[in-house]
Structure formats: structure tokens, C-alpha cells
Amino acid sequence: MTSTIDIKIEKIPKSRVGDYDVNDVPFGKCFSDHMLVAEYADGKWQNACITAYRDMPMSYALSALHYGQAIFEGMKAYKNDKGEVALFRPLENFGRMNKSAIRMAMPEVPEEIFMGGLLELLRLDSAWVPSSETGSLYIRPFLIATDEAIGVKASDTYKFIIITCPAGKYYNEPIKVLIETNYFRAVEGGVGFVKAAGNYGRSLFPTKLAQQKGYHQVIWTDAKTHDYVEESGTMNLMFIIGGTLITPSVSDTILSGVTRDSVLTLAREWGLKVEERKISIKEIFEAHKNGILEEAFGVGTAATIAHIISIGYEGIDHDLPPIEKRAFSPKMDEALRDIRKGRVEDKFHWMMKL
Ligand SMILES: Cc1ncc(COP(=O)(O)O)c(C=O)c1O
């Protein structure tokens, strides 16, 4: 989609960055100086502006609140060892945002607003990007329906917004997960393959129940049979079984993760056998019984790699080998960090400098 709109820049007179230690702030709670806002009305994008981060004046009849036309992305910028800021594979998030927009009957965001606006925003707020080993600037682009009207229909007006916040480590420890077989996250023909806000709302109750039992997250299973694993929380799921990396293939119930693709690309490059296919709960626990379930982990932008130390199923916790004994995932975590920190060649051209 093309457009010819300029992005107006309203720089704030004095940055707030000195009020924080960007290398040590809680995830998602402290927002950087500026934000990008663009409006869609009368069939076109307009009024794109980078301005001070601020609250949104809003009607109680805002259609996004009632009918769920709300989608988002999650991506990160990193500061490398030379102090340069670069985004990790942003075009993947741009493409996925528009895939979500199409599925939710929303207008696609033009590249010059999404990418052009994002690069300008980060140039203004680069001081907010942490330099710590595991820190990054988390970027949240989102698109919401803004008609002020009650009545189920696709909105005629929308707002596209990008806000950013410094972020540290997502999980401080390996996670315990529970295989969920009562509730499901996504269904064939549904919206599990896109980042629709409702996917996350519906996941909170089963996750709360799992957390009350002492787990960090759930493993979602397929809605039809609950026999096959799909994702864990907001991460794609991977296993090393007998030296092979196995992950559920992407489908309309599984989000096509950027981290997933990056891990698979590097694993193949390293010569590891990789299988993208269905994985049954039965296969996982048979492998565990036979001592060949070497690793299980979630992959996603927030955590990069979350090591799974225990998998609960039907009242039994199945413990996995300690992280020190894992040959693949700690090495992969480090390899991704080295690319982001500019310590090794960026062979696949994943980093986009400002
Ligand atoms: C449901 C779901 N699965 C997987 C992922 C991982 O995707 P990515 O690696 O692009 O962050 C996310 C996070 O975006 C997610 O929300």
C-alpha cells in the first residue's frame, strides 16, 4: 500500500530519560519520550505525527473497546557494543502487522508510516535503548478502530500508534509449564495466526488457573483433540528430541514468530536436523520416558529463549535436564545476542541500523 504523507515531528523540549535507569526498569511500565500516531479516515492515512508520549482522549463508544478490532506487534531495538542502535528484523513485524490488519478487516499500514515513522521515532529516543547485556527497547506498534459508534461493523476510522519502553530480562529463571487440555487458544479458521488483542484476553483465565497451581505458563494444545501441542503462552514452542530440533509447523492456529524463524535458520546453518511438524503430547512423554527429551523451550521477542524446566500434565510434573546440560538453547541464546550486540557477522542481514 502506498501513501505520500509526511510525518510531522514535534520534539519535546526536554527528555525524561534522566529520570530513569533504562538498564533497570520493570518490563512495559516506563515509556520513552515520544510516540508515533497516524490516523485513517475517509479511506486514507493522514495526520502522521511523532509527538510527546501522552494519554489518549477517547470516547466510551470507541469501537475497538466493544468489538475488538485491535491488533498489535512486539519487536525490539538493541544497542550494540559500539553504542549503535539497530532493530531486529523489523520488516517481518511490518508484514505480520498487515497480515493481522487484513484478517481483522482493518486498513493496512503503509510502509512509510510503519517503518519510516519507527526509524524517526527511534532516532529521537535512542537514549532510551538500554546498553546492558540483556536489555533492549521494546517497541509496541498497534492499530485500533476509532469509530464512536455502537453497532457491530468494521470501523471507518482507525489510529496506528507506536510506543516504546526499555526492557530487561523477561524471565529471570527457567519456567514451569502446564499442558492445557480444557481451554484452547486458537481454532482452525480463527485468528490464532495473527496478533489480535482478543487472542491475549482469552488466554488470561487459563493462564491464571495454571499460575495458581504454581506454573508460569500454559502449553496450548489443538482445539479439536487436545492431543498436539501448539505454543506456550506468547511463545512458539521447541523441543530437542534425540538430537533433532522439533517445532510445530505454523498454521492458522499458530503465530509465525520472528524468533522462531531466526532460531530455525541458525539451527539449520549449524547443521542440526530440524523438523517442523505436529508434535503429540504422547510423543513428548515417550521421549521423556526414554531419556531422549533433551530440551524444551519457548521462543519469542519478549524472552528470546525461555528454558522449560518442568512440564505438568494430568497431575504429574515431568522434570527436564538442567540448563547446564543443554547443548543447544543456551548456545542459541548467545548466538542471537552476539548478532544483536554486533559481535559476529550479521550473515542474514537481520539488524537494521537507524
Ligand atoms: C501467540 C504468540 N506466539 C508466538 C510469539 C512469538 O513471536 P515473535 O518471535 O515474533 O515475538 C508471540 C509473540 O509475538 C505470540 O504472541
The ligand as an ORCA input file, in Angstrom:
! r2SCAN-3c Opt
* xyz 0 1
  C       0.984    -16.154     20.439
  C       2.405    -15.850     20.155
  N       3.192    -16.816     19.674
  C       4.482    -16.611     19.388
  C       5.069    -15.373     19.585
  C       6.483    -15.159     19.228
  O       6.620    -14.365     18.097
  P       7.866    -13.410     17.886
  O       9.075    -14.282     17.913
  O       7.661    -12.798     16.559
  O       7.868    -12.443     19.001
  C       4.276    -14.327     20.100
  C       4.854    -13.001     20.313
  O       4.751    -12.169     19.427
  C       2.909    -14.567     20.376
  O       2.127    -13.589     20.854
*
